[in-house]
């Protein structure tokens, strides 16, 4: 790998966000293994609702982390609920939120997609400095690819960055970034990549996040498990090495990596540090 490629990969690994699930031991794992300069994002489950997410986000913020709670539109009951969530997060010092549509079916209230929530946040005076929205390099199980790109265009005036969903194909990832830019969507992108997740632990985590949620998780993402079970297994370093050229190209606008830890926090940080050492970081 050329020196410029090494430098590009090293920079990506230095600008990471760790996504965690609000489980019983998550706070302890983050405190034990995640440096304070790493952003921590906290997911929300249709089964458990927003409360565990808000609670963990507040506790981690109190420990000095920059925390990004997920606020799925379909988990919000109404405008009053959104206002309560905003007030609670601001009181804990949170200034960055991620607003996906969410998978709750049916929706908890009148919000069916992220755009109305983003608009409402604007009406509330844009209470957060940073607002993230979702991008889909690989096809969404329920939404046509062109619709997802159009949705990013529609949301660009209300958001400050995009987080891409999981992708295991370097070519697809690079083509998606280029396609987003061709549509004149200029928001910075955090590329979603799975950490060094073991298939058995991923299956275990899927079953722990709730029966209904687990069923949706397994049904909508069967290829994830095939990728982890493939000969040679899954290697985030190999994926990033193959995609490095596209992700660091002029105009790509990749701000960093969004690492899906599936709560394997220690393993993810240990892997990142080991790769950085090999790259001379």
BAFI-3210 file (N, C-alpha, C; in Angstrom, 3 decimals, decimal comma, padded with zeros to 6 digits):
// residues 281
n [1|2|3|4|5|6|7|8|9|10|11|12|13|14|15|16|17|18|19|20|21|22|23|24|25|26|27|28|29|30|31|32|33|34|35|36|37|38|39|40|41|42|43|44|45|46|47|48|49|50|51|52|53|54|55|56|57|58|59|60|61|62|63|64|65|66|67|68|69|70|71|72|73|74|75|76|77|78|79|80|81|82|83|84|85|86|87|88|89|90|91|92|93|94|95|96|97|98|99|100|101|102|103|104|105|106|107|108|109|110|111|112|113|114|115|116|117|118|119|120|121|122|123|124|125|126|127|128|129|130|131|132|133|134|135|136|137|138|139|140|141|142|143|144|145|146|147|148|149|150|151|152|153|154|155|156|157|158|159|160|161|162|163|164|165|166|167|168|169|170|171|172|173|174|175|176|177|178|179|180|181|182|183|184|185|186|187|188|189|190|191|192|193|194|195|196|197|198|199|200|201|202|203|204|205|206|207|208|209|210|211|212|213|214|215|216|217|218|219|220|221|222|223|224|225|226|227|228|229|230|231|232|233|234|235|236|237|238|239|240|241|242|243|244|245|246|247|248|249|250|251|252|253|254|255|256|257|258|259|260|261|262|263|264|265|266|267|268|269|270|271|272|273|274|275|276|277|278|279|280|281]
n.u [000,847|000,562|002,213|000,506|-001,961|-001,785|-001,731|-004,249|-005,987|-005,200|-006,021|-008,783|-009,288|-008,648|-010,658|-013,272|-016,526|-018,280|-020,824|-023,204|-025,361|-028,036|-027,600|-027,434|-024,736|-023,429|-022,580|-020,499|-018,694|-018,038|-016,840|-014,607|-013,130|-013,275|-011,786|-012,049|-012,091|-013,378|-016,353|-019,497|-022,270|-025,683|-027,978|-031,541|-034,300|-037,162|-038,563|-037,838|-038,100|-037,521|-036,538|-034,353|-032,261|-032,098|-031,514|-028,998|-027,477|-027,471|-026,032|-023,516|-022,755|-022,427|-020,113|-018,268|-018,170|-018,674|-021,777|-024,109|-027,312|-029,701|-032,653|-035,278|-037,798|-040,190|-040,554|-041,455|-044,133|-045,645|-045,682|-045,293|-043,970|-041,577|-040,599|-040,174|-038,133|-036,101|-035,660|-034,796|-032,429|-030,852|-030,525|-028,722|-026,475|-026,163|-025,500|-025,751|-027,560|-028,910|-031,117|-033,008|-035,536|-036,472|-037,561|-039,942|-043,075|-046,391|-045,895|-045,205|-046,604|-047,546|-045,392|-043,935|-041,650|-038,237|-037,973|-040,204|-039,686|-037,180|-037,853|-039,540|-037,738|-036,325|-038,316|-038,396|-036,275|-033,840|-032,328|-030,063|-026,603|-025,455|-026,866|-027,645|-028,370|-029,606|-027,863|-027,911|-025,870|-026,019|-028,904|-031,953|-034,234|-036,910|-037,177|-036,803|-033,698|-033,310|-035,130|-034,047|-031,759|-032,970|-034,262|-032,142|-031,424|-033,714|-033,503|-031,230|-031,076|-031,753|-030,104|-026,753|-024,881|-024,285|-024,802|-023,731|-025,425|-024,663|-022,209|-020,692|-019,234|-016,661|-016,599|-019,312|-019,693|-017,911|-019,020|-021,490|-020,909|-019,871|-022,139|-023,914|-022,606|-022,779|-025,408|-025,371|-025,476|-023,984|-023,338|-021,164|-019,949|-020,159|-018,787|-020,361|-019,244|-018,831|-017,344|-014,673|-016,395|-017,488|-019,209|-020,789|-021,132|-022,499|-024,920|-025,777|-026,122|-028,198|-030,335|-030,646|-031,748|-034,438|-037,426|-039,245|-037,811|-035,423|-036,247|-036,962|-034,442|-032,891|-034,336|-034,223|-031,537|-030,085|-027,845|-025,744|-024,957|-024,110|-021,886|-020,198|-019,773|-018,382|-015,661|-012,543|-013,636|-014,914|-013,273|-012,710|-010,514|-009,577|-011,751|-011,739|-009,221|-009,556|-011,499|-010,351|-009,251|-011,517|-012,826|-011,174|-010,797|-010,502|-013,169|-014,832|-015,704|-015,718|-016,023|-015,224|-015,246|-017,977|-018,335|-019,904|-020,321|-021,769|-021,858|-019,453|-017,264|-014,670|-013,210|-013,429|-012,112|-009,574|-008,823|-008,809|-006,730|-004,583|-004,405|-003,842|-001,327|000,146|000,008|001,505|000,390]
n.v [-001,189|002,203|005,142|007,361|006,092|004,638|006,762|007,851|005,774|005,614|008,123|007,879|005,952|007,336|009,115|008,282|006,982|005,239|002,949|001,880|-000,397|000,166|-001,592|-003,548|-003,676|-001,793|000,881|000,427|-000,957|000,987|002,985|001,584|001,032|002,897|005,756|009,220|010,949|009,724|009,599|008,503|006,748|006,039|003,532|003,032|001,027|-000,470|-002,173|-001,656|001,075|004,670|005,397|003,827|004,604|007,428|007,549|006,203|007,822|010,242|009,498|008,773|011,190|012,671|011,555|012,713|012,132|012,763|012,369|010,764|010,351|008,129|009,148|007,917|008,603|007,160|006,310|008,399|009,909|012,259|015,852|016,993|014,998|014,881|017,436|017,133|015,203|016,652|018,719|017,234|016,053|018,293|019,322|017,519|018,130|017,212|017,745|016,772|014,789|011,798|011,147|008,801|007,162|004,864|001,573|000,888|-000,642|-000,780|002,829|004,846|007,180|010,111|010,600|009,342|009,239|010,494|013,145|014,951|015,184|016,378|018,828|019,802|020,090|022,233|024,188|024,357|025,870|024,840|023,116|021,521|021,329|019,612|017,345|014,184|012,054|009,132|007,069|004,744|002,520|-000,195|-001,909|-000,914|-002,914|-002,221|000,082|001,692|002,181|004,658|006,229|006,445|007,956|010,286|011,016|011,804|014,109|015,663|016,021|017,455|020,189|020,300|018,707|017,960|016,057|012,776|009,367|006,338|003,262|-000,164|-001,709|-004,182|-004,383|-003,157|-001,997|-001,336|000,484|002,574|003,360|004,241|006,519|008,169|008,433|009,773|012,242|013,024|013,703|016,121|016,242|017,443|017,017|016,042|012,666|009,901|006,820|003,753|000,903|-002,458|-003,458|-005,673|-008,111|-011,110|-013,864|-015,578|-014,028|-011,901|-013,088|-013,787|-011,245|-010,329|-011,851|-010,884|-008,367|-008,284|-010,113|-009,542|-007,493|-008,831|-010,747|-009,136|-008,039|-010,297|-011,158|-009,032|-008,708|-010,994|-011,444|-010,314|-012,195|-014,248|-013,053|-012,810|-015,471|-016,380|-017,966|-017,360|-015,355|-012,178|-009,110|-006,000|-004,374|-005,301|-004,643|-001,828|-001,239|-001,933|-000,122|002,289|004,108|005,197|006,335|008,319|009,979|013,089|015,250|013,285|013,623|012,264|012,123|010,507|007,342|005,268|003,033|000,027|-001,566|-003,583|-003,900|-005,096|-003,713|-003,545|-005,292|-003,980|-001,485|-002,422|-003,663|-001,409|000,147|-001,586|-001,724|000,960|001,168|-000,563|000,905|003,009|004,972]
n.w [000,000|-000,883|000,465|000,616|000,626|002,978|004,766|004,310|005,175|007,829|008,773|008,535|010,471|012,711|012,985|014,248|015,092|017,568|017,527|019,851|021,657|023,923|026,443|029,521|030,407|028,900|029,521|031,360|029,706|027,783|029,380|030,250|027,948|025,823|024,503|025,541|023,407|021,366|019,601|020,787|019,752|020,411|020,013|019,312|020,184|018,650|020,282|022,985|023,141|023,468|025,994|027,282|025,601|025,891|028,603|028,837|027,123|028,533|030,855|029,807|028,660|030,960|031,860|030,269|027,564|024,061|023,004|020,863|020,606|019,110|017,586|016,533|014,137|014,094|016,661|018,106|019,779|019,407|018,759|021,262|022,651|021,207|021,827|024,572|024,521|023,251|025,148|027,347|026,394|025,827|028,358|029,423|028,078|025,489|022,108|019,622|017,449|015,995|013,436|012,285|010,237|011,484|012,613|013,806|013,750|013,984|013,617|016,521|016,682|014,918|013,276|010,461|009,024|008,762|007,817|008,529|011,288|011,287|010,145|012,140|014,226|013,265|013,469|016,163|016,703|015,928|017,889|018,163|017,489|015,671|013,349|012,294|009,450|007,692|005,285|002,527|001,324|000,435|-000,747|000,752|002,581|002,327|000,850|-002,275|-004,045|-005,416|-004,110|-001,555|-002,041|-002,995|-000,661|000,951|-000,405|000,031|002,762|003,173|003,811|006,430|007,900|009,131|008,581|007,113|007,908|006,793|006,272|007,205|005,110|003,145|000,888|-000,927|-003,477|-003,975|-001,906|-002,580|-005,044|-004,207|-002,610|-004,610|-006,190|-004,509|-004,366|-007,025|-007,157|-006,021|-003,268|-000,573|002,065|004,751|005,055|007,218|007,155|007,425|009,001|009,973|013,016|014,165|014,299|015,769|014,391|016,021|018,315|017,244|016,503|019,047|020,185|018,577|019,462|021,988|021,883|021,911|021,183|019,019|017,735|017,203|015,371|013,186|012,692|011,931|009,721|007,923|007,448|006,366|004,757|006,136|008,023|006,414|005,286|007,502|007,980|005,840|003,985|005,486|006,917|008,127|007,585|008,761|008,239|005,780|004,130|004,366|003,329|000,661|-000,081|000,360|-001,556|-002,872|-000,713|000,218|-001,877|-003,713|-003,151|-002,174|000,423|002,873|006,250|008,309|010,103|010,964|013,293|013,735|016,601|017,817|020,481|021,105|022,319|023,528|021,888|019,441|019,859|020,546|018,150|016,428|017,532|017,154|014,368|013,786|014,975|013,326|011,022|011,678|013,224]
ca.u [000,000|001,353|002,227|-000,702|-003,068|-001,625|-002,112|-005,692|-006,613|-004,898|-006,871|-010,140|-009,347|-008,503|-011,910|-014,281|-017,668|-018,641|-022,245|-023,465|-026,747|-028,232|-027,779|-027,104|-023,303|-022,833|-021,879|-019,245|-017,791|-017,564|-015,917|-013,390|-012,375|-013,396|-011,190|-013,020|-012,146|-014,162|-017,788|-020,291|-023,667|-026,506|-029,131|-032,851|-034,990|-038,628|-039,100|-037,600|-038,443|-036,466|-036,072|-032,990|-031,325|-031,946|-030,875|-027,571|-026,853|-027,244|-024,968|-022,229|-022,427|-021,941|-018,747|-017,390|-018,177|-019,587|-022,739|-025,093|-028,432|-030,587|-034,031|-036,055|-039,069|-041,339|-040,695|-041,970|-045,591|-046,241|-044,806|-044,969|-042,954|-040,318|-040,133|-039,652|-036,853|-035,152|-035,337|-034,037|-031,077|-030,103|-030,179|-027,562|-025,341|-026,104|-025,654|-025,670|-028,513|-029,052|-032,559|-033,456|-036,976|-036,718|-038,229|-041,156|-044,218|-046,670|-045,228|-045,793|-047,452|-047,808|-044,170|-043,681|-040,325|-037,346|-038,063|-041,059|-039,005|-036,139|-038,519|-040,035|-036,578|-036,071|-039,332|-038,065|-035,099|-032,629|-031,698|-028,831|-025,575|-025,239|-027,989|-027,289|-029,408|-029,133|-027,640|-027,981|-025,040|-026,651|-030,338|-032,815|-035,209|-038,262|-037,184|-036,031|-032,449|-033,471|-035,885|-033,149|-030,915|-033,833|-034,530|-030,989|-031,533|-034,785|-033,131|-029,914|-031,159|-032,059|-029,091|-025,371|-024,034|-024,916|-024,154|-024,147|-025,730|-023,623|-021,897|-019,575|-018,670|-015,890|-017,009|-020,629|-019,521|-017,308|-019,977|-022,563|-020,394|-019,798|-023,510|-024,439|-022,007|-023,309|-026,719|-025,108|-025,630|-022,623|-023,138|-020,102|-020,421|-019,469|-018,996|-020,720|-018,493|-018,861|-016,061|-014,230|-017,455|-017,567|-020,567|-021,527|-021,507|-023,510|-026,165|-026,168|-026,626|-029,485|-031,367|-030,779|-032,357|-035,898|-037,905|-039,731|-036,714|-034,472|-036,816|-036,783|-032,998|-032,423|-035,042|-033,816|-030,102|-029,515|-026,536|-024,716|-024,477|-023,363|-020,580|-019,371|-019,484|-017,666|-014,273|-011,653|-014,338|-015,027|-012,165|-012,927|-009,305|-009,549|-012,764|-011,289|-008,076|-010,076|-012,334|-009,622|-009,107|-012,788|-013,242|-010,280|-010,651|-010,951|-014,594|-015,623|-016,342|-015,869|-015,532|-014,674|-015,884|-018,997|-018,095|-020,950|-019,610|-022,662|-021,445|-018,127|-016,530|-013,248|-012,624|-013,360|-011,048|-008,297|-008,531|-008,473|-005,413|-003,597|-004,233|-003,159|000,094|000,745|000,082|002,387|-000,411]
ca.v [000,000|003,414|005,980|008,183|005,219|004,382|007,972|007,985|004,785|006,004|009,261|007,377|005,239|008,311|009,872|007,232|007,001|003,879|002,751|000,876|-000,639|000,466|-002,799|-003,402|-003,504|-000,908|001,997|-000,094|-001,276|002,237|003,620|000,792|000,802|003,923|007,054|010,311|011,684|008,943|009,848|007,300|006,874|005,082|003,155|002,935|-000,183|-000,414|-002,980|-001,019|002,482|005,677|005,639|003,332|005,409|008,731|007,342|005,918|009,011|011,200|009,030|008,859|012,615|013,103|011,043|013,495|011,698|013,379|011,297|011,007|009,424|007,945|009,552|007,472|009,306|006,295|006,089|009,622|009,858|013,489|017,013|017,201|013,993|015,352|018,583|016,588|014,563|017,737|019,386|016,311|015,885|019,539|019,437|016,664|018,611|016,609|018,739|016,045|013,683|011,070|011,015|007,903|006,912|003,820|000,364|000,591|-000,899|000,553|003,951|005,192|008,360|010,675|010,700|008,117|009,321|011,436|014,527|015,808|015,430|017,367|020,123|020,241|020,556|023,589|025,065|024,496|026,722|024,053|023,024|020,739|021,844|018,607|016,434|013,187|011,277|007,840|006,755|003,296|002,033|-001,410|-001,686|-001,019|-003,970|-001,721|001,346|001,674|002,921|006,044|006,949|006,762|009,076|011,470|011,396|012,573|015,433|016,379|016,288|018,090|021,515|020,165|017,867|018,428|014,953|011,500|008,139|005,248|001,979|-001,171|-002,169|-005,126|-004,438|-001,929|-001,390|-000,739|001,632|003,652|003,827|004,971|007,842|008,947|008,702|010,823|013,522|013,402|014,309|017,404|016,169|017,774|016,773|015,082|011,292|008,936|005,528|002,705|-000,345|-003,325|-003,736|-007,075|-008,829|-012,555|-014,236|-016,143|-012,940|-011,107|-013,832|-013,664|-009,891|-010,224|-012,472|-010,145|-007,058|-008,411|-011,136|-008,951|-006,777|-009,815|-011,349|-008,169|-007,922|-011,465|-011,242|-007,968|-008,686|-012,346|-011,438|-009,989|-013,414|-014,975|-012,399|-013,160|-016,906|-016,705|-018,427|-016,278|-014,458|-010,764|-008,292|-004,583|-003,795|-005,647|-003,828|-000,440|-001,156|-001,982|001,053|003,496|005,048|005,888|007,072|009,459|010,717|014,483|015,388|012,219|014,217|011,311|012,764|009,506|006,029|004,953|001,611|-000,721|-002,465|-004,622|-003,933|-005,684|-002,455|-003,788|-005,899|-002,967|-000,524|-003,151|-003,816|-000,096|000,518|-002,469|-001,299|002,245|000,897|-001,128|001,974|004,055|006,066]
ca.w [000,000|-001,001|001,664|000,640|001,003|004,405|005,482|004,206|006,036|009,204|009,119|008,715|011,746|013,792|013,058|014,354|015,995|017,965|017,788|020,878|022,004|025,343|027,241|030,933|030,650|027,897|030,152|031,913|028,600|027,190|030,323|030,368|026,718|024,780|024,850|025,577|022,144|020,414|019,701|021,045|019,362|021,146|019,202|019,956|019,762|018,612|021,379|024,287|023,084|023,566|027,351|027,540|024,812|026,537|029,903|028,631|026,539|029,610|031,745|029,112|028,538|032,273|031,989|029,411|026,167|023,106|022,781|019,815|020,709|017,973|017,858|015,371|013,977|014,341|018,095|018,716|019,833|018,887|018,887|022,671|022,994|020,611|022,628|025,828|024,216|022,995|026,415|028,188|025,856|025,992|029,780|029,695|027,305|024,155|021,049|018,355|017,414|014,734|013,241|011,227|010,264|012,465|012,135|014,566|012,882|013,456|014,274|017,821|016,557|013,595|012,471|009,706|008,422|009,450|007,342|009,372|012,561|011,014|009,961|013,439|014,983|012,779|014,045|017,584|016,822|015,655|019,208|018,152|016,580|014,629|013,138|011,295|008,773|007,203|003,883|002,307|000,210|-000,046|-000,840|001,928|002,301|002,101|000,113|-003,517|-003,938|-005,856|-003,083|-000,445|-002,480|-003,010|000,729|001,420|-001,021|000,724|004,155|003,243|004,411|007,853|008,540|008,984|008,106|006,762|008,355|005,917|006,880|006,995|003,764|003,185|-000,458|-001,158|-004,747|-003,773|-001,027|-003,355|-006,047|-003,523|-002,256|-005,850|-006,635|-003,630|-004,775|-008,336|-006,917|-005,354|-001,814|-000,153|003,488|005,058|005,263|008,072|006,502|008,365|008,835|011,148|013,646|014,039|015,007|015,604|013,991|017,152|019,209|016,561|016,661|020,449|020,388|017,897|020,285|023,246|021,716|021,940|020,264|017,782|017,096|016,715|014,162|012,097|012,464|011,190|008,441|007,010|007,207|006,295|004,100|007,119|008,659|005,395|005,148|008,662|007,952|004,607|004,178|005,849|007,815|007,779|008,057|008,481|007,665|004,361|003,461|004,314|002,419|-000,705|-000,347|000,766|-002,658|-003,101|000,475|000,452|-003,127|-003,661|-003,387|-001,551|001,579|003,977|007,466|009,219|010,121|011,965|013,532|014,409|017,515|018,348|021,889|021,278|022,408|023,789|020,696|018,388|020,164|020,466|016,720|015,864|018,012|016,530|012,969|013,801|015,252|012,114|010,017|012,167|013,804]
c.u [000,886|001,239|000,962|-001,914|-003,004|-002,095|-003,627|-006,427|-006,399|-005,809|-008,320|-010,297|-009,164|-009,766|-013,079|-015,405|-017,986|-020,139|-022,426|-024,965|-026,919|-028,593|-027,261|-025,640|-022,649|-022,031|-020,522|-018,231|-017,205|-016,535|-014,574|-012,525|-012,387|-012,777|-012,235|-013,096|-012,876|-015,641|-018,518|-021,730|-024,453|-027,776|-030,416|-033,603|-036,494|-039,268|-038,996|-037,944|-037,243|-035,838|-034,667|-031,927|-031,053|-031,203|-029,374|-026,848|-026,538|-026,105|-023,602|-021,798|-021,872|-020,514|-017,774|-017,324|-019,048|-020,509|-023,750|-026,217|-029,203|-031,994|-034,876|-037,430|-040,250|-041,493|-041,250|-043,495|-046,242|-045,253|-044,378|-043,883|-041,603|-039,752|-039,546|-038,278|-035,772|-034,712|-034,464|-032,600|-030,245|-029,690|-028,947|-026,342|-025,201|-026,384|-025,638|-026,657|-028,525|-030,527|-032,862|-034,977|-037,303|-037,549|-039,523|-042,354|-045,332|-045,882|-045,956|-046,755|-047,578|-046,583|-043,881|-042,275|-039,524|-037,588|-039,000|-040,432|-037,932|-036,738|-038,999|-038,891|-036,197|-037,050|-039,082|-036,788|-033,787|-031,804|-030,389|-027,861|-025,360|-026,436|-027,626|-028,500|-028,763|-028,904|-027,565|-027,145|-025,594|-028,158|-031,037|-033,888|-036,595|-038,329|-036,299|-034,807|-032,600|-034,222|-034,974|-032,225|-031,730|-034,103|-033,367|-031,015|-032,573|-034,362|-031,879|-029,955|-031,363|-030,991|-027,709|-024,431|-024,881|-024,116|-024,641|-024,431|-024,611|-023,450|-020,663|-018,845|-017,979|-016,316|-018,352|-020,520|-018,957|-018,262|-021,096|-022,109|-020,356|-021,188|-024,155|-023,899|-022,507|-024,686|-026,600|-025,517|-024,233|-022,364|-021,981|-020,694|-019,529|-019,811|-019,226|-020,044|-018,630|-017,455|-015,706|-015,171|-017,394|-019,016|-021,381|-021,994|-022,559|-024,875|-026,689|-026,759|-027,995|-030,608|-031,600|-031,551|-033,874|-036,390|-038,354|-038,635|-035,713|-034,970|-036,659|-035,317|-032,511|-033,054|-034,514|-032,338|-029,480|-028,126|-025,423|-024,100|-023,700|-021,970|-019,659|-018,951|-018,675|-016,245|-013,343|-012,302|-014,394|-013,863|-012,447|-011,697|-009,221|-010,555|-012,284|-010,113|-008,544|-010,855|-011,584|-009,536|-010,364|-013,162|-012,386|-010,056|-011,106|-012,442|-015,455|-016,348|-016,601|-015,217|-014,887|-015,450|-016,904|-018,922|-019,228|-020,266|-020,441|-022,288|-020,175|-017,122|-015,042|-012,563|-012,446|-012,227|-009,681|-007,882|-008,088|-007,067|-004,318|-003,351|-003,501|-001,667|000,805|000,933|000,970|001,662|-000,177]
c.v [001,243|004,252|006,831|007,365|004,888|005,573|008,142|007,024|005,140|007,155|008,832|006,714|006,160|009,140|008,892|007,610|005,540|003,815|001,620|000,742|-000,416|-000,780|-002,559|-003,055|-002,480|000,227|001,552|-000,387|-000,015|002,903|002,887|000,828|001,938|005,233|008,170|011,077|010,911|009,215|008,525|007,567|005,738|004,789|003,177|001,762|000,012|-001,177|-002,240|000,462|003,388|005,791|005,100|004,137|006,744|008,608|007,107|007,123|010,042|010,791|009,135|010,317|013,148|012,629|011,771|013,061|012,628|012,259|011,717|009,982|009,321|008,345|009,176|008,136|008,445|005,880|007,302|009,639|011,074|014,640|017,239|016,226|014,418|016,508|018,105|015,948|015,612|018,382|018,494|016,170|017,152|019,743|018,610|017,072|018,007|017,679|018,104|014,892|013,058|010,736|010,109|007,813|005,907|002,687|000,038|000,455|-001,547|001,625|004,291|006,367|008,810|010,763|009,357|008,078|010,421|012,886|015,407|016,117|016,493|018,763|020,680|020,738|021,974|024,590|025,303|025,302|026,003|023,885|022,249|021,297|020,907|017,669|015,479|012,489|010,056|007,827|005,249|002,870|000,756|-001,225|-001,835|-002,060|-003,465|-000,503|001,229|002,582|004,387|006,874|007,333|007,912|010,364|011,950|012,195|013,988|016,271|016,816|017,146|019,453|021,464|019,400|018,467|017,315|013,721|010,372|007,010|003,990|000,987|-001,545|-003,063|-005,205|-003,116|-001,223|-000,674|000,527|002,825|004,235|004,644|006,386|008,728|009,344|009,807|012,183|013,966|014,046|015,639|017,412|016,334|017,539|015,810|013,719|010,567|007,554|004,438|001,383|-001,169|-003,480|-005,207|-008,007|-010,324|-012,941|-014,748|-015,039|-012,046|-011,781|-013,709|-012,294|-009,722|-010,794|-011,714|-008,838|-007,129|-009,359|-010,546|-008,255|-007,746|-010,458|-010,420|-008,060|-009,065|-011,547|-010,227|-008,000|-010,082|-012,373|-011,071|-011,258|-014,283|-014,375|-012,786|-014,627|-017,317|-017,182|-017,247|-015,264|-013,032|-009,990|-006,823|-003,927|-004,085|-004,814|-002,392|-000,265|-001,128|-000,731|002,365|004,535|005,870|006,772|008,302|010,286|012,157|014,568|014,323|012,734|013,261|011,895|011,788|008,213|005,949|003,444|001,000|-001,763|-003,666|-004,942|-004,741|-004,522|-002,675|-004,342|-004,869|-001,984|-001,182|-003,326|-002,482|000,319|-000,320|-002,052|000,027|002,070|000,334|-000,065|003,126|005,218|006,191]
c.w [000,000|000,262|001,756|001,055|002,487|005,222|005,469|005,131|007,505|009,648|009,335|010,079|012,942|013,979|013,095|015,306|016,311|018,246|018,789|021,086|023,498|026,154|028,661|031,161|029,724|028,521|030,686|030,817|027,981|028,100|030,374|029,114|025,689|025,244|024,765|024,262|021,042|020,654|019,896|020,636|019,996|020,358|020,023|019,348|019,713|019,765|022,709|024,305|023,317|024,954|027,620|026,799|025,485|027,861|029,743|028,051|027,618|030,526|031,076|028,927|029,852|032,531|031,057|027,968|025,330|022,645|021,718|019,954|019,398|018,409|016,641|015,325|014,416|015,809|018,828|018,645|019,165|019,086|020,337|023,128|022,443|021,428|023,961|025,618|024,001|024,307|027,290|027,699|026,045|027,455|030,141|028,878|025,928|023,108|019,654|018,427|016,024|014,572|012,044|011,241|011,354|011,899|012,871|013,627|013,699|014,195|015,569|017,729|015,116|012,699|011,788|009,124|009,102|009,061|008,175|010,731|012,373|010,844|011,302|014,320|014,555|013,367|015,531|017,800|016,588|016,929|019,246|017,116|015,407|014,571|012,004|010,714|008,126|005,704|003,717|001,104|-000,409|000,076|000,509|001,616|001,952|001,195|-001,128|-003,390|-004,331|-004,829|-001,919|-000,806|-002,490|-001,596|001,303|000,855|-000,275|002,120|004,294|003,932|005,922|008,621|008,343|008,543|007,826|007,385|007,464|006,722|006,558|005,528|003,852|001,843|-000,761|-002,442|-004,603|-002,938|-001,792|-004,378|-005,407|-003,161|-003,503|-006,333|-005,802|-004,066|-006,143|-008,208|-006,171|-003,889|-001,236|001,334|003,715|005,406|006,265|007,544|007,543|008,062|010,112|011,702|013,479|014,796|014,718|015,344|015,173|018,095|018,569|016,679|018,083|020,723|019,752|018,752|021,586|023,102|021,618|020,876|018,938|017,010|016,500|015,423|012,970|011,701|011,573|009,803|007,439|006,661|007,122|005,677|005,065|007,681|007,675|005,221|006,299|008,627|006,728|004,910|004,442|006,765|007,297|008,379|007,740|007,857|006,175|003,575|003,300|003,373|000,971|-001,080|-000,153|-000,341|-002,886|-001,927|000,735|-000,815|-002,963|-003,980|-002,741|-000,304|002,723|005,222|008,429|009,125|011,253|012,180|014,339|015,298|017,930|019,793|022,145|021,294|022,605|022,554|019,580|018,637|020,101|019,010|016,118|016,261|017,343|015,076|012,901|014,076|014,030|011,034|010,449|012,766|015,286]
res [x|x|x|x|x|x|x|x|x|x|x|x|x|x|x|x|x|x|x|x|x|x|x|x|x|x|x|x|x|x|x|x|x|x|x|x|x|x|x|x|x|x|x|x|x|x|x|x|x|x|x|x|x|x|x|x|x|x|x|x|x|x|x|x|x|x|x|x|x|x|x|x|x|x|x|x|x|x|x|x|x|x|x|x|x|x|x|x|x|x|x|x|x|x|x|x|x|x|x|x|x|x|x|x|x|x|x|x|x|x|x|x|x|x|x|x|x|x|x|x|x|x|x|x|x|x|x|x|x|x|x|x|x|x|x|x|x|x|x|x|x|x|x|x|x|x|x|x|x|x|x|x|x|x|x|x|x|x|x|x|x|x|x|x|x|x|x|x|x|x|x|x|x|x|x|x|x|x|x|x|x|x|x|x|x|x|x|x|x|x|x|x|x|x|x|x|x|x|x|x|x|x|x|x|x|x|x|x|x|x|x|x|x|x|x|x|x|x|x|x|x|x|x|x|x|x|x|x|x|x|x|x|x|x|x|x|x|x|x|x|x|x|x|x|x|x|x|x|x|x|x|x|x|x|x|x|x|x|x|x|x|x|x|x|x|x|x|x|x|x|x|x|x|x|x|x|x|x|x|x|x]
***
